[in-house]
Amino acid sequence: MPIEILDPQRIQRPHQGRKIEWHCSLRVRMKFRSLLQELVDLEGEPQDAECHNRAEALRDEIRSLPRFPIGFDPERDVIIPVTSSAQR
């Protein structure tokens, strides 16, 4: 079985969108990571109506996190969670 070195599906194109910093607490960042990981895990499962509904619920839960950015293009922009250790 030949090994394909340059798999076209694995090649990443240069970033074309904006990088949006999302300032959040450590607790919110950990919740975001947990929800995002669950969403990524769902992508590997067979896509049926139940899976699609759960994925949409996870996206809604992510968007409802405190101070989550709005007005971004999910296909192009990258949201970067920024957590500071500074306390007020």
Beta strands, then each sheet from edge to edge (+ up, - down):
strand 1: 19-23
strand 2: 78-82
sheet 1: 1+ 2+
end
